[in-house]
Amino acid sequence: MKHAREDYNRIQDPAGLIPDDEPVFLLRGQDILAPDLLRTWAIQLLAKGGSGIMAEMVMKWSKKMTEWQEKHKAKLPDLPEYEH
């Protein structure tokens, strides 16, 4: 599993269900953009005929992110200092 950010490559799939070369993208609760992105993703999922159950699950997760942000520091995403 390959992350967009090198510092996230330590986050891996211990069960090995995600192929080593499959790109993945992690959104954190502190990312002020994440809840809206999840809601947009769920809407697109439904528009393309995807699972309503999955869309509902993602909408609930976006709400959890919003609630977390209200209690903690939320910010725009950033990159650590490292060579690109």
Biopython code that builds the backbone (N, CA, C, O; Angstrom):
import numpy as np
from Bio.PDB.StructureBuilder import StructureBuilder

atoms = [
    (1, "MET", "N", (0.853, -1.160, 0.000)),
    (1, "MET", "CA", (0.000, 0.000, 0.000)),
    (1, "MET", "C", (0.902, 1.226, 0.000)),
    (1, "MET", "O", (1.795, 1.359, 0.837)),
    (2, "LYS", "N", (0.655, 2.111, -0.946)),
    (2, "LYS", "CA", (1.498, 3.304, -1.085)),
    (2, "LYS", "C", (0.691, 4.550, -0.741)),
    (2, "LYS", "O", (-0.391, 4.777, -1.283)),
    (3, "HIS", "N", (1.234, 5.349, 0.164)),
    (3, "HIS", "CA", (0.597, 6.599, 0.567)),
    (3, "HIS", "C", (1.138, 7.756, -0.263)),
    (3, "HIS", "O", (2.254, 7.699, -0.779)),
    (4, "ALA", "N", (0.325, 8.812, -0.382)),
    (4, "ALA", "CA", (0.751, 10.017, -1.087)),
    (4, "ALA", "C", (1.883, 10.718, -0.329)),
    (4, "ALA", "O", (2.721, 11.383, -0.937)),
    (5, "ARG", "N", (1.903, 10.567, 0.990)),
    (5, "ARG", "CA", (2.929, 11.184, 1.833)),
    (5, "ARG", "C", (3.875, 10.114, 2.348)),
    (5, "ARG", "O", (3.441, 9.087, 2.868)),
    (6, "GLU", "N", (5.165, 10.359, 2.201)),
    (6, "GLU", "CA", (6.178, 9.404, 2.666)),
    (6, "GLU", "C", (6.049, 9.112, 4.163)),
    (6, "GLU", "O", (6.234, 7.972, 4.590)),
    (7, "ASP", "N", (5.730, 10.141, 4.960)),
    (7, "ASP", "CA", (5.660, 9.932, 6.410)),
    (7, "ASP", "C", (4.466, 9.071, 6.822)),
    (7, "ASP", "O", (4.404, 8.628, 7.969)),
    (8, "TYR", "N", (3.531, 8.826, 5.929)),
    (8, "TYR", "CA", (2.402, 7.937, 6.228)),
    (8, "TYR", "C", (2.670, 6.499, 5.794)),
    (8, "TYR", "O", (1.849, 5.622, 6.062)),
    (9, "ASN", "N", (3.783, 6.237, 5.140)),
    (9, "ASN", "CA", (4.074, 4.879, 4.680)),
    (9, "ASN", "C", (4.226, 3.886, 5.829)),
    (9, "ASN", "O", (4.187, 2.676, 5.607)),
    (10, "ARG", "N", (4.399, 4.379, 7.047)),
    (10, "ARG", "CA", (4.478, 3.473, 8.200)),
    (10, "ARG", "C", (3.106, 2.880, 8.529)),
    (10, "ARG", "O", (3.017, 1.890, 9.256)),
    (11, "ILE", "N", (2.042, 3.478, 8.000)),
    (11, "ILE", "CA", (0.681, 2.964, 8.202)),
    (11, "ILE", "C", (0.420, 1.928, 7.115)),
    (11, "ILE", "O", (0.295, 2.272, 5.939)),
    (12, "GLN", "N", (0.339, 0.678, 7.506)),
    (12, "GLN", "CA", (0.207, -0.412, 6.539)),
    (12, "GLN", "C", (-0.959, -1.326, 6.891)),
    (12, "GLN", "O", (-1.562, -1.207, 7.958)),
    (13, "ASP", "N", (-1.261, -2.230, 5.984)),
    (13, "ASP", "CA", (-2.350, -3.194, 6.124)),
    (13, "ASP", "C", (-1.781, -4.513, 6.626)),
    (13, "ASP", "O", (-1.258, -5.293, 5.829)),
    (14, "PRO", "N", (-1.869, -4.787, 7.938)),
    (14, "PRO", "CA", (-1.260, -6.008, 8.468)),
    (14, "PRO", "C", (-1.853, -7.295, 7.888)),
    (14, "PRO", "O", (-1.171, -8.319, 7.844)),
    (15, "ALA", "N", (-3.105, -7.257, 7.445)),
    (15, "ALA", "CA", (-3.724, -8.458, 6.876)),
    (15, "ALA", "C", (-3.287, -8.685, 5.429)),
    (15, "ALA", "O", (-3.522, -9.757, 4.869)),
    (16, "GLY", "N", (-2.655, -7.685, 4.825)),
    (16, "GLY", "CA", (-2.173, -7.827, 3.458)),
    (16, "GLY", "C", (-3.272, -7.850, 2.408)),
    (16, "GLY", "O", (-3.077, -8.411, 1.330)),
    (17, "LEU", "N", (-4.426, -7.252, 2.699)),
    (17, "LEU", "CA", (-5.535, -7.243, 1.749)),
    (17, "LEU", "C", (-5.405, -6.146, 0.695)),
    (17, "LEU", "O", (-6.022, -6.227, -0.367)),
    (18, "ILE", "N", (-4.609, -5.129, 0.985)),
    (18, "ILE", "CA", (-4.366, -4.051, 0.025)),
    (18, "ILE", "C", (-3.020, -4.325, -0.631)),
    (18, "ILE", "O", (-2.015, -4.456, 0.068)),
    (19, "PRO", "N", (-2.977, -4.417, -1.966)),
    (19, "PRO", "CA", (-1.707, -4.703, -2.646)),
    (19, "PRO", "C", (-0.629, -3.660, -2.321)),
    (19, "PRO", "O", (-0.932, -2.489, -2.092)),
    (20, "ASP", "N", (0.625, -4.104, -2.305)),
    (20, "ASP", "CA", (1.757, -3.230, -1.965)),
    (20, "ASP", "C", (1.836, -1.993, -2.845)),
    (20, "ASP", "O", (2.248, -0.932, -2.378)),
    (21, "ASP", "N", (1.446, -2.112, -4.117)),
    (21, "ASP", "CA", (1.593, -0.991, -5.048)),
    (21, "ASP", "C", (0.305, -0.182, -5.225)),
    (21, "ASP", "O", (0.255, 0.716, -6.066)),
    (22, "GLU", "N", (-0.747, -0.491, -4.437)),
    (22, "GLU", "CA", (-2.009, 0.245, -4.586)),
    (22, "GLU", "C", (-1.923, 1.588, -3.865)),
    (22, "GLU", "O", (-1.634, 1.631, -2.669)),
    (23, "PRO", "N", (-2.177, 2.702, -4.593)),
    (23, "PRO", "CA", (-2.171, 4.011, -3.948)),
    (23, "PRO", "C", (-3.371, 4.154, -2.995)),
    (23, "PRO", "O", (-4.492, 3.777, -3.335)),
    (24, "VAL", "N", (-3.120, 4.693, -1.822)),
    (24, "VAL", "CA", (-4.179, 4.999, -0.858)),
    (24, "VAL", "C", (-4.009, 6.445, -0.406)),
    (24, "VAL", "O", (-2.937, 7.028, -0.562)),
    (25, "PHE", "N", (-5.066, 7.019, 0.153)),
    (25, "PHE", "CA", (-5.024, 8.406, 0.600)),
    (25, "PHE", "C", (-5.684, 8.478, 1.965)),
    (25, "PHE", "O", (-6.827, 8.051, 2.125)),
    (26, "LEU", "N", (-4.985, 9.007, 2.939)),
    (26, "LEU", "CA", (-5.466, 9.083, 4.315)),
    (26, "LEU", "C", (-5.925, 10.506, 4.628)),
    (26, "LEU", "O", (-5.183, 11.466, 4.420)),
    (27, "LEU", "N", (-7.146, 10.632, 5.127)),
    (27, "LEU", "CA", (-7.651, 11.916, 5.606)),
    (27, "LEU", "C", (-7.736, 11.843, 7.124)),
    (27, "LEU", "O", (-8.330, 10.915, 7.674)),
    (28, "ARG", "N", (-7.149, 12.812, 7.794)),
    (28, "ARG", "CA", (-7.151, 12.826, 9.255)),
    (28, "ARG", "C", (-8.282, 13.699, 9.787)),
    (28, "ARG", "O", (-8.767, 14.604, 9.109)),
    (29, "GLY", "N", (-8.687, 13.401, 11.020)),
    (29, "GLY", "CA", (-9.729, 14.180, 11.665)),
    (29, "GLY", "C", (-9.356, 15.639, 11.845)),
    (29, "GLY", "O", (-10.237, 16.499, 11.860)),
    (30, "GLN", "N", (-8.086, 15.934, 11.981)),
    (30, "GLN", "CA", (-7.652, 17.324, 12.167)),
    (30, "GLN", "C", (-7.667, 18.126, 10.864)),
    (30, "GLN", "O", (-7.525, 19.349, 10.887)),
    (31, "ASP", "N", (-7.836, 17.450, 9.740)),
    (31, "ASP", "CA", (-7.870, 18.116, 8.427)),
    (31, "ASP", "C", (-9.221, 18.797, 8.256)),
    (31, "ASP", "O", (-10.247, 18.127, 8.135)),
    (32, "ILE", "N", (-9.223, 20.116, 8.245)),
    (32, "ILE", "CA", (-10.464, 20.883, 8.178)),
    (32, "ILE", "C", (-11.259, 20.588, 6.902)),
    (32, "ILE", "O", (-12.465, 20.827, 6.857)),
    (33, "LEU", "N", (-10.594, 20.073, 5.874)),
    (33, "LEU", "CA", (-11.255, 19.755, 4.608)),
    (33, "LEU", "C", (-11.892, 18.364, 4.601)),
    (33, "LEU", "O", (-12.758, 18.092, 3.769)),
    (34, "ALA", "N", (-11.486, 17.499, 5.493)),
    (34, "ALA", "CA", (-11.872, 16.085, 5.451)),
    (34, "ALA", "C", (-13.378, 15.824, 5.535)),
    (34, "ALA", "O", (-13.888, 15.050, 4.725)),
    (35, "PRO", "N", (-14.118, 16.428, 6.474)),
    (35, "PRO", "CA", (-15.547, 16.108, 6.541)),
    (35, "PRO", "C", (-16.296, 16.414, 5.241)),
    (35, "PRO", "O", (-17.115, 15.612, 4.791)),
    (36, "ASP", "N", (-16.021, 17.561, 4.645)),
    (36, "ASP", "CA", (-16.680, 17.906, 3.379)),
    (36, "ASP", "C", (-16.283, 16.950, 2.265)),
    (36, "ASP", "O", (-17.113, 16.581, 1.434)),
    (37, "LEU", "N", (-15.018, 16.548, 2.246)),
    (37, "LEU", "CA", (-14.576, 15.593, 1.227)),
    (37, "LEU", "C", (-15.294, 14.259, 1.382)),
    (37, "LEU", "O", (-15.679, 13.642, 0.388)),
    (38, "LEU", "N", (-15.475, 13.811, 2.615)),
    (38, "LEU", "CA", (-16.198, 12.560, 2.844)),
    (38, "LEU", "C", (-17.651, 12.676, 2.396)),
    (38, "LEU", "O", (-18.188, 11.752, 1.785)),
    (39, "ARG", "N", (-18.283, 13.796, 2.694)),
    (39, "ARG", "CA", (-19.677, 13.979, 2.265)),
    (39, "ARG", "C", (-19.779, 13.982, 0.742)),
    (39, "ARG", "O", (-20.682, 13.365, 0.175)),
    (40, "THR", "N", (-18.861, 14.669, 0.086)),
    (40, "THR", "CA", (-18.849, 14.687, -1.380)),
    (40, "THR", "C", (-18.641, 13.289, -1.934)),
    (40, "THR", "O", (-19.290, 12.902, -2.906)),
    (41, "TRP", "N", (-17.744, 12.529, -1.326)),
    (41, "TRP", "CA", (-17.473, 11.153, -1.753)),
    (41, "TRP", "C", (-18.737, 10.312, -1.647)),
    (41, "TRP", "O", (-19.059, 9.557, -2.564)),
    (42, "ALA", "N", (-19.460, 10.439, -0.524)),
    (42, "ALA", "CA", (-20.689, 9.663, -0.312)),
    (42, "ALA", "C", (-21.754, 10.028, -1.342)),
    (42, "ALA", "O", (-22.449, 9.149, -1.851)),
    (43, "ILE", "N", (-21.886, 11.300, -1.648)),
    (43, "ILE", "CA", (-22.854, 11.745, -2.658)),
    (43, "ILE", "C", (-22.493, 11.174, -4.025)),
    (43, "ILE", "O", (-23.365, 10.706, -4.757)),
    (44, "GLN", "N", (-21.211, 11.214, -4.366)),
    (44, "GLN", "CA", (-20.759, 10.654, -5.645)),
    (44, "GLN", "C", (-20.983, 9.144, -5.697)),
    (44, "GLN", "O", (-21.358, 8.606, -6.738)),
    (45, "LEU", "N", (-20.756, 8.469, -4.586)),
    (45, "LEU", "CA", (-20.993, 7.030, -4.513)),
    (45, "LEU", "C", (-22.442, 6.718, -4.869)),
    (45, "LEU", "O", (-22.708, 5.831, -5.680)),
    (46, "LEU", "N", (-23.379, 7.444, -4.264)),
    (46, "LEU", "CA", (-24.799, 7.227, -4.548)),
    (46, "LEU", "C", (-25.142, 7.579, -5.988)),
    (46, "LEU", "O", (-25.908, 6.866, -6.636)),
    (47, "ALA", "N", (-24.578, 8.677, -6.492)),
    (47, "ALA", "CA", (-24.860, 9.116, -7.862)),
    (47, "ALA", "C", (-24.425, 8.079, -8.892)),
    (47, "ALA", "O", (-25.006, 7.986, -9.973)),
    (48, "LYS", "N", (-23.416, 7.315, -8.556)),
    (48, "LYS", "CA", (-22.905, 6.304, -9.483)),
    (48, "LYS", "C", (-23.491, 4.916, -9.214)),
    (48, "LYS", "O", (-23.029, 3.922, -9.774)),
    (49, "GLY", "N", (-24.515, 4.856, -8.349)),
    (49, "GLY", "CA", (-25.194, 3.594, -8.090)),
    (49, "GLY", "C", (-24.563, 2.735, -7.017)),
    (49, "GLY", "O", (-24.856, 1.543, -6.921)),
    (50, "GLY", "N", (-23.695, 3.329, -6.203)),
    (50, "GLY", "CA", (-23.027, 2.572, -5.147)),
    (50, "GLY", "C", (-23.921, 2.303, -3.950)),
    (50, "GLY", "O", (-25.090, 2.688, -3.930)),
    (51, "SER", "N", (-23.366, 1.648, -2.973)),
    (51, "SER", "CA", (-24.083, 1.193, -1.784)),
    (51, "SER", "C", (-24.595, 2.351, -0.921)),
    (51, "SER", "O", (-23.829, 3.215, -0.494)),
    (52, "GLY", "N", (-25.899, 2.346, -0.679)),
    (52, "GLY", "CA", (-26.489, 3.326, 0.223)),
    (52, "GLY", "C", (-26.019, 3.126, 1.652)),
    (52, "GLY", "O", (-25.866, 4.086, 2.407)),
    (53, "ILE", "N", (-25.790, 1.876, 2.018)),
    (53, "ILE", "CA", (-25.296, 1.574, 3.367)),
    (53, "ILE", "C", (-23.901, 2.162, 3.555)),
    (53, "ILE", "O", (-23.603, 2.746, 4.597)),
    (54, "MET", "N", (-23.048, 2.006, 2.541)),
    (54, "MET", "CA", (-21.700, 2.558, 2.636)),
    (54, "MET", "C", (-21.749, 4.084, 2.665)),
    (54, "MET", "O", (-21.012, 4.711, 3.425)),
    (55, "ALA", "N", (-22.611, 4.685, 1.842)),
    (55, "ALA", "CA", (-22.733, 6.144, 1.821)),
    (55, "ALA", "C", (-23.184, 6.661, 3.185)),
    (55, "ALA", "O", (-22.671, 7.669, 3.670)),
    (56, "GLU", "N", (-24.139, 5.973, 3.798)),
    (56, "GLU", "CA", (-24.614, 6.373, 5.123)),
    (56, "GLU", "C", (-23.502, 6.254, 6.164)),
    (56, "GLU", "O", (-23.357, 7.119, 7.027)),
    (57, "MET", "N", (-22.724, 5.187, 6.076)),
    (57, "MET", "CA", (-21.609, 4.987, 6.998)),
    (57, "MET", "C", (-20.595, 6.136, 6.869)),
    (57, "MET", "O", (-20.098, 6.649, 7.871)),
    (58, "VAL", "N", (-20.301, 6.524, 5.642)),
    (58, "VAL", "CA", (-19.334, 7.598, 5.403)),
    (58, "VAL", "C", (-19.892, 8.939, 5.878)),
    (58, "VAL", "O", (-19.154, 9.755, 6.428)),
    (59, "MET", "N", (-21.186, 9.171, 5.671)),
    (59, "MET", "CA", (-21.801, 10.413, 6.161)),
    (59, "MET", "C", (-21.716, 10.483, 7.689)),
    (59, "MET", "O", (-21.436, 11.542, 8.249)),
    (60, "LYS", "N", (-21.957, 9.359, 8.356)),
    (60, "LYS", "CA", (-21.836, 9.325, 9.820)),
    (60, "LYS", "C", (-20.393, 9.586, 10.248)),
    (60, "LYS", "O", (-20.152, 10.253, 11.253)),
    (61, "TRP", "N", (-19.432, 9.058, 9.482)),
    (61, "TRP", "CA", (-18.022, 9.264, 9.815)),
    (61, "TRP", "C", (-17.649, 10.731, 9.636)),
    (61, "TRP", "O", (-16.877, 11.277, 10.424)),
    (62, "SER", "N", (-18.196, 11.374, 8.602)),
    (62, "SER", "CA", (-17.913, 12.798, 8.399)),
    (62, "SER", "C", (-18.465, 13.612, 9.567)),
    (62, "SER", "O", (-17.858, 14.599, 9.983)),
    (63, "LYS", "N", (-19.618, 13.194, 10.097)),
    (63, "LYS", "CA", (-20.180, 13.879, 11.267)),
    (63, "LYS", "C", (-19.269, 13.696, 12.477)),
    (63, "LYS", "O", (-19.051, 14.639, 13.237)),
    (64, "LYS", "N", (-18.734, 12.479, 12.661)),
    (64, "LYS", "CA", (-17.794, 12.234, 13.768)),
    (64, "LYS", "C", (-16.558, 13.126, 13.625)),
    (64, "LYS", "O", (-16.054, 13.659, 14.613)),
    (65, "MET", "N", (-16.076, 13.282, 12.392)),
    (65, "MET", "CA", (-14.919, 14.156, 12.167)),
    (65, "MET", "C", (-15.251, 15.594, 12.546)),
    (65, "MET", "O", (-14.457, 16.266, 13.206)),
    (66, "THR", "N", (-16.430, 16.067, 12.128)),
    (66, "THR", "CA", (-16.844, 17.434, 12.449)),
    (66, "THR", "C", (-16.946, 17.622, 13.959)),
    (66, "THR", "O", (-16.486, 18.631, 14.493)),
    (67, "GLU", "N", (-17.544, 16.659, 14.644)),
    (67, "GLU", "CA", (-17.659, 16.737, 16.104)),
    (67, "GLU", "C", (-16.281, 16.739, 16.760)),
    (67, "GLU", "O", (-16.057, 17.471, 17.723)),
    (68, "TRP", "N", (-15.361, 15.930, 16.248)),
    (68, "TRP", "CA", (-14.002, 15.889, 16.784)),
    (68, "TRP", "C", (-13.337, 17.249, 16.599)),
    (68, "TRP", "O", (-12.672, 17.756, 17.502)),
    (69, "GLN", "N", (-13.526, 17.833, 15.413)),
    (69, "GLN", "CA", (-12.910, 19.128, 15.122)),
    (69, "GLN", "C", (-13.427, 20.226, 16.044)),
    (69, "GLN", "O", (-12.691, 21.152, 16.385)),
    (70, "GLU", "N", (-14.683, 20.125, 16.446)),
    (70, "GLU", "CA", (-15.252, 21.127, 17.349)),
    (70, "GLU", "C", (-14.603, 21.081, 18.730)),
    (70, "GLU", "O", (-14.611, 22.078, 19.452)),
    (71, "LYS", "N", (-14.043, 19.933, 19.100)),
    (71, "LYS", "CA", (-13.425, 19.763, 20.419)),
    (71, "LYS", "C", (-11.901, 19.868, 20.389)),
    (71, "LYS", "O", (-11.271, 20.077, 21.426)),
    (72, "HIS", "N", (-11.311, 19.723, 19.205)),
    (72, "HIS", "CA", (-9.862, 19.697, 19.063)),
    (72, "HIS", "C", (-9.425, 20.707, 18.012)),
    (72, "HIS", "O", (-10.242, 21.387, 17.392)),
    (73, "LYS", "N", (-8.149, 20.782, 17.839)),
    (73, "LYS", "CA", (-7.592, 21.700, 16.845)),
    (73, "LYS", "C", (-7.764, 21.118, 15.440)),
    (73, "LYS", "O", (-7.269, 20.030, 15.143)),
    (74, "ALA", "N", (-8.469, 21.852, 14.583)),
    (74, "ALA", "CA", (-8.586, 21.485, 13.174)),
    (74, "ALA", "C", (-7.801, 22.512, 12.368)),
    (74, "ALA", "O", (-7.754, 23.690, 12.722)),
    (75, "LYS", "N", (-7.188, 22.054, 11.286)),
    (75, "LYS", "CA", (-6.343, 22.956, 10.508)),
    (75, "LYS", "C", (-6.275, 22.490, 9.065)),
    (75, "LYS", "O", (-6.693, 21.382, 8.729)),
    (76, "LEU", "N", (-5.744, 23.353, 8.226)),
    (76, "LEU", "CA", (-5.470, 22.948, 6.855)),
    (76, "LEU", "C", (-4.357, 21.909, 6.870)),
    (76, "LEU", "O", (-3.469, 21.970, 7.720)),
    (77, "PRO", "N", (-4.391, 20.965, 5.951)),
    (77, "PRO", "CA", (-3.325, 19.965, 5.917)),
    (77, "PRO", "C", (-1.985, 20.607, 5.563)),
    (77, "PRO", "O", (-1.927, 21.639, 4.895)),
    (78, "ASP", "N", (-0.923, 19.975, 6.023)),
    (78, "ASP", "CA", (0.420, 20.472, 5.739)),
    (78, "ASP", "C", (1.341, 19.289, 5.485)),
    (78, "ASP", "O", (0.939, 18.131, 5.595)),
    (79, "LEU", "N", (2.560, 19.598, 5.149)),
    (79, "LEU", "CA", (3.579, 18.576, 4.924)),
    (79, "LEU", "C", (4.703, 18.746, 5.930)),
    (79, "LEU", "O", (5.049, 19.871, 6.292)),
    (80, "PRO", "N", (5.275, 17.640, 6.385)),
    (80, "PRO", "CA", (6.441, 17.759, 7.258)),
    (80, "PRO", "C", (7.636, 18.234, 6.443)),
    (80, "PRO", "O", (7.635, 18.171, 5.214)),
    (81, "GLU", "N", (8.635, 18.702, 7.135)),
    (81, "GLU", "CA", (9.865, 19.134, 6.465)),
    (81, "GLU", "C", (10.673, 17.904, 6.069)),
    (81, "GLU", "O", (11.236, 17.231, 6.933)),
    (82, "TYR", "N", (10.736, 17.610, 4.797)),
    (82, "TYR", "CA", (11.584, 16.530, 4.299)),
    (82, "TYR", "C", (11.828, 16.757, 2.814)),
    (82, "TYR", "O", (11.141, 17.549, 2.169)),
    (83, "GLU", "N", (12.820, 16.046, 2.286)),
    (83, "GLU", "CA", (13.134, 16.203, 0.863)),
    (83, "GLU", "C", (12.033, 15.594, 0.028)),
    (83, "GLU", "O", (11.571, 14.486, 0.302)),
    (84, "HIS", "N", (11.614, 16.321, -0.994)),
    (84, "HIS", "CA", (10.554, 15.845, -1.892)),
    (84, "HIS", "C", (11.161, 15.201, -3.117)),
    (84, "HIS", "O", (10.434, 14.737, -3.995)),
]
sb = StructureBuilder()
sb.init_structure("model")
sb.init_model(0)
sb.init_chain("A")
sb.init_seg("    ")
for serial, (resi, resn, name, xyz) in enumerate(atoms, 1):
    if name == "N":
        sb.init_residue(resn, " ", resi, " ")
    sb.init_atom(name, np.array(xyz, "f"), 0.0, 1.0, " ", f" {name:<3s}", serial, name[0])
structure = sb.get_structure()
